[in-house]
């Protein structure tokens, strides 16, 4: 048994992508957002791009539900697209935003990669699933608090429903269960290393989105 094989896979994923996670958190856009220095328009544009990302993740979920690798991670209580839609209804003052928004080039690259792995490589889909949803259950709650304080959204109300998991009564227990699924992933060492690399790629794609949002202006 190699040294890597003695480390729980969930811990390996977290440690191997720590630098990219920190880079995303410390990006100029997220630094300004978490510092309460952005206008609500920037928060709206960020939410718009997230809608495309989660639509890509969740449109692929049905076809993967029975897959032995990705299937255990397809959990409807995590789905965010409907909540994002409700937030955008609020942020745009109605439902007409669907015809008015478009993915940024970085978002198109991100969703394109999600679609690619969803079709061809369930392990890659797990990497993207992990980087998004486990982050939502953790750091996403910080974003919600900042948004509520900065722009006066109702606590856990319209505008920040993306960050509210009504169907998960105990987020800490859910995250432990999720990590257990990662540790039990039916994949050999080579496949696990590929998934680690894809996790880093997922963070890089997210960072590209944040950089483009920052360049678009606050």
C-alpha positions in Angstrom: 0.0 0.0 0.0 1.4 3.4 -1.0 1.4 6.4 1.4 -1.3 8.1 -0.7 -3.6 5.0 -0.3 -3.4 5.4 3.5 -4.8 8.9 3.4 -8.6 9.1 3.2 -9.5 10.3 -0.3 -11.6 13.2 1.0 -8.6 14.5 2.9 -6.4 14.0 -0.1 -8.8 16.0 -2.3 -9.0 18.8 0.2 -5.2 19.0 0.8 -4.3 18.6 -2.9 -6.6 21.5 -3.9 -5.9 23.7 -0.9 -3.8 26.2 -2.8 -6.4 26.6 -5.6 -9.2 27.0 -2.9 -7.2 29.7 -1.2 -6.6 31.5 -4.6 -10.3 31.5 -5.3 -11.2 32.8 -1.8 -8.5 35.5 -2.1 -9.3 36.6 -5.6 -9.9 40.3 -6.1 -13.6 39.8 -6.7 -14.2 37.6 -3.7 -12.1 39.8 -1.5 -14.3 42.8 -2.5 -17.5 40.8 -2.1 -16.7 39.4 1.3 -15.4 42.8 2.4 -18.8 44.3 1.6 -17.3 46.7 -1.0 -19.4 45.7 -4.0 -22.6 47.0 -5.3 -25.6 44.7 -5.6 -25.2 44.7 -9.3 -21.9 42.8 -9.0 -23.6 40.3 -6.7 -26.4 39.9 -9.3 -23.9 39.3 -12.1 -22.1 36.7 -10.0 -25.4 35.0 -9.2 -26.3 34.9 -13.0 -23.1 33.1 -13.8 -23.6 30.6 -11.0 -27.0 29.8 -12.5 -25.3 28.6 -15.7 -22.8 26.5 -13.7 -25.4 24.8 -11.6 -27.7 24.2 -14.5 -24.9 22.3 -16.2 -24.3 20.2 -13.1 -27.9 19.4 -12.4 -29.0 18.8 -16.0 -26.5 16.0 -16.1 -27.5 14.5 -12.8 -30.4 12.4 -14.0 -28.3 10.4 -16.5 -25.7 9.7 -13.7 -28.1 8.8 -10.9 -27.5 5.0 -11.5 -23.8 5.3 -12.1 -21.7 3.4 -9.5 -19.2 6.3 -9.2 -21.2 9.4 -9.6 -24.7 8.2 -8.6 -24.2 8.3 -4.8 -23.5 12.0 -5.1 -26.7 12.8 -7.0 -28.7 14.2 -4.1 -31.7 16.3 -4.9 -31.5 18.1 -1.5 -28.3 19.7 -2.9 -29.8 21.0 -6.1 -29.4 24.8 -6.5 -30.8 25.8 -9.8 -34.4 26.5 -8.6 -33.0 28.6 -5.7 -30.8 30.5 -8.0 -33.8 31.2 -10.3 -35.8 32.5 -7.3 -32.8 34.7 -6.3 -32.6 36.1 -9.9 -36.3 36.8 -10.0 -35.7 39.0 -6.9 -32.5 40.6 -8.1 -34.0 41.4 -11.5 -37.4 42.4 -10.2 -39.2 39.7 -12.2 -38.7 36.6 -14.4 -37.5 38.2 -17.6 -33.8 37.7 -16.8 -33.7 34.4 -18.6 -33.8 36.1 -21.9 -31.4 38.9 -20.8 -28.4 37.1 -19.4 -25.6 35.1 -21.1 -22.6 33.2 -19.8 -19.3 34.9 -19.8 -16.6 33.2 -21.9 -15.0 31.8 -18.7 -18.4 30.5 -17.6 -19.0 28.9 -21.0 -15.6 27.1 -20.6 -16.5 26.0 -17.1 -20.0 24.6 -18.1 -18.5 23.0 -21.2 -16.0 21.1 -19.1 -18.8 20.0 -16.7 -20.9 18.8 -19.7 -17.9 16.9 -21.1 -17.1 14.9 -18.0 -20.7 14.3 -17.3 -21.0 12.6 -20.7 -17.7 10.7 -20.7 -16.2 10.4 -17.2 -18.3 10.1 -14.0 -15.2 10.5 -11.8 -14.6 13.9 -13.3 -18.2 14.8 -12.6 -17.6 13.9 -9.0 -14.6 16.3 -8.9 -16.8 19.2 -10.1 -19.6 18.2 -7.8 -17.3 18.2 -4.8 -15.7 21.6 -5.5 -19.1 23.3 -5.8 -21.5 21.7 -3.3 -19.3 21.1 -0.4 -18.1 24.7 -0.7 -21.7 25.9 -0.7 -22.4 24.1 2.5 -19.3 25.7 4.1 -17.9 29.0 2.8 -21.1 29.8 1.0 -22.7 30.6 4.3 -20.1 33.4 4.8 -21.2 34.9 1.5 -24.8 34.7 2.5 -24.2 36.6 5.7 -22.2 39.4 3.9 -25.0 39.7 1.3 -27.7 40.0 4.0 -25.8 42.7 5.9 -24.6 44.6 2.8 -27.7 44.7 0.7 -30.4 44.2 3.2 -31.8 40.8 2.0 -34.1 39.1 4.4 -32.3 36.4 6.4 -32.2 33.3 4.3 -34.7 35.0 2.0 -35.0 36.0 -1.7 -31.7 37.0 -3.0 -29.7 34.5 -1.0 -31.7 31.4 -1.2 -28.9 29.8 -3.2 -27.0 29.5 0.1 -29.9 28.1 2.1 -30.3 24.3 2.1 -33.8 23.8 3.6 -33.7 20.0 2.9 -30.5 19.4 4.9 -31.3 19.6 8.6 -27.7 19.0 9.8 -25.1 20.3 7.3 -22.2 19.1 9.4 -23.5 15.5 9.4 -24.3 15.8 5.7 -20.7 16.9 5.0 -19.4 13.9 7.0 -21.5 11.6 5.0 -20.4 13.2 1.8 -16.7 12.7 2.7 -17.4 9.1 3.6 -18.8 8.6 0.1 -15.6 10.1 -1.3 -13.5 7.8 0.8 -15.4 4.8 -0.4 -15.3 5.9 -4.1 -15.0 2.7 -6.3 -11.9 3.8 -8.1 -8.3 2.7 -8.3 -5.3 4.8 -7.6 -4.8 6.0 -11.1 -8.4 7.0 -11.4 -8.3 8.8 -8.0 -5.2 10.8 -9.1 -7.2 11.8 -12.3 -10.0 13.0 -10.0 -7.6 15.0 -7.9 -6.3 16.7 -11.1 -9.8 17.4 -12.2 -10.6 19.0 -8.9 -7.7 21.4 -9.4 -9.0 22.1 -12.9 -12.5 22.8 -11.5 -11.0 25.4 -9.1 -9.0 26.9 -11.9 -12.2 27.3 -14.0 -13.9 28.9 -11.1 -11.0 31.3 -10.6 -11.2 32.2 -14.3 -14.8 33.1 -13.8 -14.0 35.3 -10.7 -11.2 37.0 -12.6 -13.5 37.8 -15.5 -16.2 39.2 -13.1 -13.5 41.4 -11.6 -12.4 42.7 -14.9 -16.0 43.4 -15.9 -16.0 45.9 -13.0 -17.8 46.2 -9.7 
